[in-house]
Amino acid sequence: MADINTAGLWARLRRPSAKHSVLALATVGFVGGIVFWGVFNTGMEATNTLQFCVSCHEMRDTVYQEYQYTIHYSNRTGVRAICSDCHVPKDWTHKLIRKIKASGEVWGKLTGSIDTKEKFEAKRLELAQHEWERMKARDSIECRNCHSFDAMSPELQKKTPYKKHMEAKAAGKSCIDCHQGIAHKLPKGYRKPGTDDEEE
C-alpha cells in the first residue's frame, strides 16, 4: 500500500498542476525581486558615498581638492555636504536618471577623454555647463534640500546677502543662477551671465 502511495506521489511531482506551477513561479519571482531590489539599491547607495566619488584621480586631484577649502566641507555648524548631496537627486526616479547620465562620465574615463588632469580641465567648462543646466532645470532642488528662502533669517543673515536672497526669491531665480562656483573653482573660459568677464 505504501509503495502505491509513493508511486502516486512521484507521478504527481513529475506532472505538477498548473496551480502549483504558477504558485512556485510567483514565489520565486517575489523572492528574486526582493533580492534584486536589495542588491540594486545597495549598489545605488554605495555610489553615493564620498569615498566612491573620489576613488578616481580625476575627481580626487581636481574638484575634491577645491571642495576641501569651501564652506560645504568645513563650517561653523559642522554640517558637511558631500558630492551626492549636491549632484544626485533624492527622489528615486531622478536619482536613477542621474546615475544613467553619470555612466557617460565613467565612459569618458574608460575611453580616456578625461583620464588626466589636463584632459579633465580641457572639458571642465562643458561638464560644468551640463551640471548647471541640470540643476537649473530642477530649480536647484539639491541646494534647497538644505537651504530655503523661507528659513533665511533677516536677523541672523547679513543684510546684503539677505536682501539679494529675497530679490532672487521674488524673481523666481534658482540657487545656481548666482552660486556657480560655490564648491569648485569656475572653469577657465567661464563668462559670468550678463557680462564679458572671463575666468582665467
Backbone as CSV, one residue per row, in Angstrom:
resi,resn,N_x,N_y,N_z,CA_x,CA_y,CA_z,C_x,C_y,C_z
1,MET,0.824,-1.203,0.000,0.000,0.000,0.000,0.863,1.260,0.000
2,ALA,1.929,1.248,0.857,2.839,2.388,0.912,3.524,2.588,-0.419
3,ASP,3.863,1.499,-1.090,4.542,1.615,-2.386,3.648,2.271,-3.422
4,ILE,2.355,1.985,-3.347,1.411,2.563,-4.306,1.302,4.071,-4.088
5,ASN,1.206,4.518,-2.791,1.133,5.951,-2.489,2.394,6.683,-2.909
6,THR,3.563,6.078,-2.684,4.824,6.685,-3.085,4.889,6.823,-4.602
7,ALA,4.463,5.813,-5.278,4.462,5.860,-6.740,3.517,6.949,-7.233
8,GLY,2.363,7.087,-6.579,1.412,8.123,-6.965,1.947,9.527,-6.709
9,LEU,2.676,9.673,-5.586,3.279,10.973,-5.250,4.323,11.367,-6.286
10,TRP,5.187,10.398,-6.650,6.229,10.680,-7.643,5.609,11.009,-8.995
11,ALA,4.528,10.361,-9.294,3.843,10.626,-10.566,3.299,12.057,-10.581
12,ARG,2.737,12.482,-9.448,2.201,13.844,-9.375,3.313,14.908,-9.417
13,LEU,4.462,14.594,-8.784,5.579,15.542,-8.797,6.167,15.698,-10.191
14,ARG,6.146,14.612,-10.965,6.668,14.687,-12.333,5.720,15.444,-13.245
15,ARG,4.467,15.478,-12.893,3.457,16.202,-13.667,2.754,17.193,-12.750
16,PRO,3.441,18.329,-12.367,2.811,19.257,-11.428,1.605,19.945,-12.069
17,SER,0.691,20.337,-11.230,-0.511,21.022,-11.727,-0.159,22.457,-12.094
18,ALA,-0.985,23.037,-12.928,-0.788,24.433,-13.329,-0.865,25.346,-12.111
19,LYS,-1.762,25.018,-11.186,-1.938,25.830,-9.976,-0.643,25.895,-9.166
20,HIS,-0.005,24.726,-8.959,1.235,24.698,-8.189,2.398,25.319,-8.955
21,SER,2.409,25.181,-10.269,3.471,25.784,-11.087,3.419,27.308,-10.996
22,VAL,2.227,27.866,-11.094,2.061,29.328,-11.005,2.446,29.818,-9.616
23,LEU,2.049,29.075,-8.590,2.387,29.448,-7.216,3.900,29.431,-6.998
24,ALA,4.557,28.380,-7.478,6.016,28.291,-7.338,6.708,29.411,-8.105
25,LEU,6.238,29.680,-9.324,6.824,30.752,-10.136,6.634,32.110,-9.464
26,ALA,5.455,32.346,-8.912,5.189,33.606,-8.220,6.082,33.758,-6.990
27,THR,6.262,32.682,-6.240,7.108,32.722,-5.041,8.555,33.011,-5.408
28,VAL,9.065,32.300,-6.414,10.451,32.517,-6.860,10.616,33.940,-7.392
29,GLY,9.629,34.406,-8.153,9.690,35.774,-8.686,9.672,36.823,-7.587
30,PHE,8.835,36.616,-6.578,8.728,37.558,-5.463,10.038,37.624,-4.683
31,VAL,10.561,36.458,-4.307,11.816,36.404,-3.547,12.970,36.951,-4.405
32,GLY,13.000,36.560,-5.694,14.047,37.063,-6.594,13.983,38.568,-6.748
33,GLY,12.762,39.122,-6.817,12.582,40.567,-6.930,13.099,41.310,-5.715
34,ILE,12.818,40.762,-4.530,13.306,41.382,-3.292,14.832,41.376,-3.259
35,VAL,15.417,40.235,-3.620,16.886,40.129,-3.628,17.474,41.101,-4.649
36,PHE,16.902,41.142,-5.866,17.398,42.060,-6.902,17.297,43.504,-6.428
37,TRP,16.145,43.881,-5.857,15.954,45.257,-5.390,16.966,45.610,-4.301
38,GLY,17.194,44.679,-3.382,18.162,44.933,-2.312,19.567,45.141,-2.846
39,VAL,19.982,44.275,-3.765,21.326,44.397,-4.355,21.429,45.685,-5.173
40,PHE,20.406,45.973,-5.981,20.410,47.160,-6.828,20.454,48.428,-5.993
41,ASN,19.607,48.513,-4.977,19.553,49.702,-4.126,20.842,49.876,-3.324
42,THR,21.422,48.763,-2.859,22.697,48.836,-2.141,23.783,49.395,-3.055
43,GLY,23.791,48.944,-4.311,24.755,49.462,-5.289,24.547,50.940,-5.560
44,MET,23.276,51.364,-5.675,22.970,52.780,-5.908,23.485,53.630,-4.753
45,GLU,23.246,53.179,-3.528,23.683,53.947,-2.361,25.200,53.935,-2.208
46,ALA,25.842,52.818,-2.566,27.311,52.740,-2.475,27.963,53.754,-3.404
47,THR,27.326,54.047,-4.535,27.885,55.035,-5.473,27.582,56.461,-5.053
48,ASN,26.882,56.650,-3.931,26.593,57.987,-3.406,27.567,58.410,-2.317
49,THR,28.538,57.591,-1.994,29.462,57.925,-0.906,30.602,58.813,-1.407
50,LEU,31.143,59.599,-0.516,32.284,60.443,-0.856,33.473,59.586,-1.290
51,GLN,33.673,58.459,-0.619,34.788,57.567,-0.953,34.680,57.082,-2.392
52,PHE,33.479,56.758,-2.839,33.294,56.314,-4.220,33.583,57.458,-5.184
53,CYS,33.053,58.636,-4.874,33.205,59.778,-5.784,34.669,60.153,-6.011
54,VAL,35.489,60.059,-4.981,36.890,60.466,-5.121,37.815,59.270,-5.365
55,SER,37.232,58.133,-5.727,38.067,56.949,-5.974,38.828,57.051,-7.292
56,CYS,38.388,57.907,-8.209,39.174,58.103,-9.441,39.965,59.400,-9.307
57,HIS,41.160,59.383,-9.852,42.059,60.525,-9.634,41.562,61.801,-10.294
58,GLU,40.722,61.695,-11.348,40.200,62.911,-11.977,39.418,63.756,-10.983
59,MET,38.661,63.120,-10.129,37.898,63.841,-9.107,38.777,64.174,-7.902
60,ARG,39.528,63.192,-7.451,40.354,63.349,-6.242,41.386,64.470,-6.405
61,ASP,41.980,64.588,-7.582,43.072,65.546,-7.789,42.611,66.911,-8.287
62,THR,41.331,67.077,-8.551,40.846,68.372,-9.052,39.738,68.916,-8.156
63,VAL,38.495,68.549,-8.463,37.355,69.156,-7.761,37.317,68.833,-6.276
64,TYR,37.782,67.661,-5.882,37.803,67.315,-4.452,38.779,68.211,-3.693
65,GLN,39.922,68.515,-4.285,40.899,69.400,-3.646,40.296,70.784,-3.416
66,GLU,39.564,71.294,-4.401,38.940,72.611,-4.276,37.830,72.605,-3.227
67,TYR,37.046,71.563,-3.252,35.908,71.436,-2.336,36.350,71.483,-0.871
68,GLN,37.532,70.977,-0.559,38.010,70.945,0.824,38.267,72.330,1.408
69,TYR,38.290,73.359,0.559,38.511,74.732,1.029,37.219,75.551,1.003
70,THR,36.082,74.869,0.908,34.809,75.591,0.840,33.997,75.409,2.116
71,ILE,32.969,76.212,2.242,32.089,76.147,3.407,31.255,74.863,3.428
72,HIS,31.111,74.228,2.279,30.369,72.962,2.248,31.169,71.817,2.867
73,TYR,32.485,71.993,2.976,33.351,70.959,3.564,33.588,71.217,5.053
74,SER,33.884,72.468,5.395,34.185,72.818,6.781,33.508,74.139,7.123
75,ASN,32.751,74.141,8.230,31.999,75.343,8.582,31.702,75.371,10.080
76,ARG,31.116,76.444,10.540,30.884,76.639,11.970,29.871,75.656,12.554
77,THR,28.979,75.118,11.730,27.943,74.222,12.252,28.338,72.751,12.199
78,GLY,29.385,72.435,11.448,29.825,71.040,11.356,28.983,70.188,10.420
79,VAL,28.169,70.812,9.590,27.359,70.080,8.619,28.127,70.046,7.300
80,ARG,28.431,68.845,6.818,29.204,68.699,5.582,28.313,68.166,4.468
81,ALA,28.321,68.870,3.346,27.623,68.389,2.150,28.641,67.624,1.308
82,ILE,28.325,66.369,0.980,29.228,65.588,0.140,28.736,65.635,-1.302
83,CYS,29.497,65.052,-2.206,29.204,65.124,-3.644,27.743,64.811,-3.966
84,SER,27.254,63.692,-3.437,25.893,63.264,-3.776,24.829,64.213,-3.244
85,ASP,25.106,64.949,-2.190,24.130,65.906,-1.676,23.816,66.985,-2.706
86,CYS,24.809,67.349,-3.497,24.633,68.404,-4.496,24.393,67.872,-5.909
87,HIS,24.899,66.684,-6.201,24.870,66.203,-7.581,23.937,65.030,-7.847
88,VAL,23.283,64.495,-6.813,22.375,63.358,-7.013,21.016,63.693,-6.393
89,PRO,19.964,63.689,-7.216,18.620,63.948,-6.668,18.236,62.924,-5.609
90,LYS,17.379,63.328,-4.691,16.938,62.432,-3.613,15.827,61.488,-4.076
91,ASP,14.908,61.994,-4.905,13.799,61.141,-5.329,14.308,60.059,-6.288
92,TRP,13.706,58.881,-6.197,14.237,57.701,-6.855,14.288,57.824,-8.372
93,THR,13.246,58.351,-9.001,13.195,58.438,-10.460,14.314,59.312,-10.995
94,HIS,14.455,60.524,-10.444,15.501,61.434,-10.917,16.892,60.933,-10.524
95,LYS,16.983,60.225,-9.394,18.264,59.638,-8.993,18.711,58.612,-10.023
96,LEU,17.795,57.766,-10.469,18.117,56.746,-11.465,18.532,57.396,-12.785
97,ILE,17.809,58.435,-13.197,18.157,59.157,-14.432,19.555,59.748,-14.311
98,ARG,19.865,60.345,-13.161,21.184,60.946,-12.944,22.286,59.891,-12.977
99,LYS,22.010,58.721,-12.392,23.003,57.636,-12.388,23.271,57.140,-13.811
100,ILE,22.226,57.062,-14.627,22.401,56.636,-16.018,23.250,57.662,-16.768
101,LYS,22.955,58.960,-16.556,23.758,60.005,-17.213,25.198,59.982,-16.714
102,ALA,25.380,59.689,-15.427,26.734,59.638,-14.860,27.551,58.512,-15.481
103,SER,26.885,57.488,-15.983,27.628,56.400,-16.625,28.369,56.928,-17.854
104,GLY,27.870,58.015,-18.446,28.585,58.652,-19.554,29.907,59.251,-19.097
105,GLU,29.934,59.742,-17.853,31.173,60.276,-17.299,32.175,59.144,-17.038
106,VAL,31.654,57.995,-16.587,32.514,56.821,-16.405,33.068,56.394,-17.763
107,TRP,32.221,56.450,-18.786,32.659,56.114,-20.144,33.785,57.052,-20.580
108,GLY,33.676,58.314,-20.222,34.734,59.275,-20.545,36.057,58.897,-19.913
109,LYS,36.012,58.364,-18.723,37.238,57.906,-18.062,37.786,56.665,-18.758
110,LEU,36.886,55.707,-19.038,37.323,54.451,-19.651,37.905,54.651,-21.048
111,THR,37.325,55.594,-21.800,37.815,55.836,-23.165,38.985,56.807,-23.202
112,GLY,39.316,57.401,-22.068,40.480,58.272,-21.995,40.225,59.730,-22.320
113,SER,38.945,60.142,-22.466,38.695,61.545,-22.821,38.877,62.493,-21.637
114,ILE,38.815,61.962,-20.391,39.056,62.804,-19.206,39.950,62.070,-18.201
115,ASP,40.855,61.241,-18.671,41.627,60.398,-17.749,42.893,61.051,-17.196
116,THR,43.146,62.310,-17.562,44.266,63.040,-16.966,43.726,64.389,-16.478
117,LYS,44.484,65.018,-15.603,44.071,66.327,-15.084,43.935,67.341,-16.227
118,GLU,44.858,67.280,-17.174,44.847,68.213,-18.300,43.604,68.018,-19.173
119,LYS,43.275,66.758,-19.463,42.087,66.473,-20.278,40.811,66.865,-19.526
120,PHE,40.805,66.611,-18.215,39.650,66.986,-17.403,39.459,68.508,-17.447
121,GLU,40.542,69.246,-17.255,40.467,70.715,-17.272,40.010,71.221,-18.634
122,ALA,40.438,70.553,-19.712,40.037,70.964,-21.058,38.527,70.801,-21.268
123,LYS,37.911,69.826,-20.606,36.468,69.578,-20.751,35.662,70.137,-19.583
124,ARG,36.344,70.752,-18.653,35.695,71.178,-17.407,34.543,72.150,-17.635
125,LEU,34.697,73.123,-18.503,33.625,74.089,-18.755,32.396,73.373,-19.306
126,GLU,32.591,72.473,-20.255,31.472,71.716,-20.829,30.769,70.872,-19.757
127,LEU,31.550,70.185,-18.934,30.975,69.363,-17.872,30.210,70.232,-16.864
128,ALA,30.793,71.377,-16.511,30.144,72.288,-15.556,28.834,72.825,-16.129
129,GLN,28.841,73.197,-17.402,27.626,73.732,-18.016,26.502,72.705,-18.015
130,HIS,26.845,71.434,-18.282,25.828,70.375,-18.225,25.233,70.285,-16.814
131,GLU,26.104,70.369,-15.813,25.636,70.263,-14.426,24.796,71.472,-14.038
132,TRP,25.224,72.659,-14.430,24.448,73.870,-14.123,23.073,73.821,-14.790
133,GLU,23.025,73.357,-16.029,21.747,73.241,-16.740,20.830,72.238,-16.031
134,ARG,21.411,71.111,-15.594,20.628,70.096,-14.891,20.057,70.675,-13.595
135,MET,20.900,71.393,-12.852,20.453,71.975,-11.589,19.373,73.032,-11.820
136,LYS,19.571,73.872,-12.815,18.590,74.926,-13.104,17.259,74.319,-13.524
137,ALA,17.296,73.265,-14.326,16.061,72.620,-14.780,15.257,72.052,-13.614
138,ARG,15.935,71.712,-12.525,15.258,71.156,-11.341,15.128,72.207,-10.235
139,ASP,15.289,73.490,-10.598,15.159,74.604,-9.649,16.086,74.419,-8.442
140,SER,17.282,73.906,-8.701,18.310,73.713,-7.661,17.775,72.952,-6.455
141,ILE,16.989,71.922,-6.706,16.353,71.175,-5.609,17.381,70.601,-4.641
142,GLU,18.552,70.176,-5.163,19.567,69.632,-4.264,20.055,70.701,-3.296
143,CYS,20.189,71.947,-3.748,20.564,73.049,-2.847,19.450,73.263,-1.821
144,ARG,18.217,73.262,-2.332,17.074,73.585,-1.478,16.709,72.462,-0.516
145,ASN,17.338,71.300,-0.654,17.158,70.267,0.365,17.715,70.748,1.707
146,CYS,18.708,71.639,1.656,19.301,72.195,2.881,19.004,73.679,3.058
147,HIS,18.926,74.424,1.973,18.757,75.878,2.024,17.366,76.263,1.543
148,SER,16.676,77.063,2.315,15.334,77.502,1.952,15.233,79.011,2.123
149,PHE,14.704,79.693,1.099,14.495,81.137,1.214,13.644,81.456,2.453
150,ASP,12.626,80.638,2.691,11.709,80.905,3.799,12.362,80.732,5.164
151,ALA,13.420,79.926,5.230,14.091,79.701,6.517,15.205,80.714,6.777
152,MET,15.490,81.580,5.805,16.557,82.569,5.978,16.085,83.675,6.918
153,SER,16.898,83.941,7.935,16.525,84.910,8.967,17.149,86.272,8.683
154,PRO,16.337,87.333,8.664,16.897,88.673,8.464,17.769,89.107,9.640
155,GLU,17.579,88.504,10.803,18.397,88.835,11.971,19.743,88.102,11.950
156,LEU,19.751,86.877,11.455,20.972,86.063,11.502,21.810,86.154,10.232
157,GLN,21.174,86.463,9.110,21.921,86.585,7.858,22.325,88.046,7.663
158,LYS,23.509,88.251,7.121,23.951,89.628,6.880,22.961,90.326,5.955
159,LYS,22.886,91.658,6.094,21.857,92.447,5.418,21.909,92.316,3.891
160,THR,23.104,92.455,3.296,23.206,92.424,1.833,22.857,91.047,1.265
161,PRO,23.422,89.941,1.794,23.020,88.628,1.266,21.523,88.352,1.453
162,TYR,20.966,88.769,2.602,19.543,88.539,2.835,18.708,89.270,1.790
163,LYS,19.074,90.521,1.521,18.347,91.323,0.521,18.431,90.646,-0.848
164,LYS,19.635,90.188,-1.225,19.812,89.534,-2.532,19.014,88.230,-2.596
165,HIS,18.975,87.492,-1.502,18.211,86.246,-1.489,16.707,86.517,-1.645
166,MET,16.224,87.550,-0.995,14.800,87.865,-1.101,14.457,88.380,-2.508
167,GLU,15.385,89.117,-3.117,15.183,89.563,-4.505,15.164,88.361,-5.447
168,ALA,16.066,87.410,-5.205,16.113,86.198,-6.027,14.825,85.397,-5.875
169,LYS,14.332,85.309,-4.658,13.074,84.598,-4.397,11.932,85.260,-5.169
170,ALA,11.849,86.588,-5.082,10.781,87.326,-5.762,10.876,87.182,-7.277
171,ALA,12.102,87.087,-7.798,12.310,86.972,-9.240,12.200,85.522,-9.723
172,GLY,12.029,84.588,-8.794,11.914,83.180,-9.171,13.228,82.569,-9.631
173,LYS,14.326,83.107,-9.117,15.640,82.589,-9.509,15.956,81.277,-8.806
174,SER,16.787,80.489,-9.448,17.281,79.238,-8.897,18.621,79.513,-8.225
175,CYS,18.979,78.736,-7.223,20.244,78.939,-6.492,21.441,79.003,-7.442
176,ILE,21.464,78.126,-8.432,22.615,78.021,-9.327,22.760,79.241,-10.233
177,ASP,21.712,80.063,-10.337,21.821,81.298,-11.125,22.895,82.217,-10.562
178,CYS,23.048,82.230,-9.244,24.016,83.129,-8.604,25.206,82.401,-7.988
179,HIS,25.048,81.127,-7.674,26.067,80.425,-6.898,26.880,79.406,-7.692
180,GLN,27.146,79.689,-8.958,28.065,78.837,-9.708,29.447,79.035,-9.112
181,GLY,30.160,77.965,-8.934,31.495,78.069,-8.354,31.492,78.097,-6.834
182,ILE,30.402,77.732,-6.198,30.317,77.773,-4.734,31.149,76.669,-4.082
183,ALA,31.296,75.537,-4.756,32.049,74.421,-4.169,33.265,74.025,-4.994
184,HIS,33.369,74.546,-6.203,34.511,74.252,-7.080,34.883,75.529,-7.816
185,LYS,36.142,75.641,-8.193,36.535,76.849,-8.920,35.814,76.897,-10.263
186,LEU,35.587,78.099,-10.732,34.927,78.252,-12.022,35.889,77.838,-13.138
187,PRO,35.383,77.161,-14.154,36.258,76.690,-15.237,36.853,77.832,-16.042
188,LYS,38.024,77.575,-16.590,38.656,78.549,-17.479,37.740,78.768,-18.675
189,GLY,37.536,80.026,-19.059,36.653,80.350,-20.173,35.232,80.665,-19.737
190,TYR,34.920,80.495,-18.431,33.579,80.786,-17.931,33.319,82.281,-18.007
191,ARG,32.154,82.646,-18.499,31.735,84.051,-18.532,30.528,84.226,-17.632
192,LYS,30.633,85.173,-16.714,29.514,85.464,-15.810,28.345,85.963,-16.653
193,PRO,27.132,85.414,-16.450,25.977,85.852,-17.244,25.776,87.363,-17.180
194,GLY,25.550,87.972,-18.345,25.297,89.395,-18.430,26.551,90.251,-18.456
195,THR,27.745,89.610,-18.475,28.993,90.394,-18.516,29.927,89.771,-19.546
196,ASP,31.030,90.465,-19.766,32.089,89.915,-20.625,33.243,89.405,-19.807
197,ASP,33.045,89.343,-18.461,34.117,88.884,-17.573,34.377,87.395,-17.787
198,GLU,35.635,87.053,-17.994,36.006,85.656,-18.225,36.959,85.198,-17.152
199,GLU,36.763,83.958,-16.662,37.670,83.381,-15.672,38.994,83.042,-16.322
200,GLU,40.068,83.267,-15.571,41.416,82.904,-16.053,41.693,81.463,-15.793
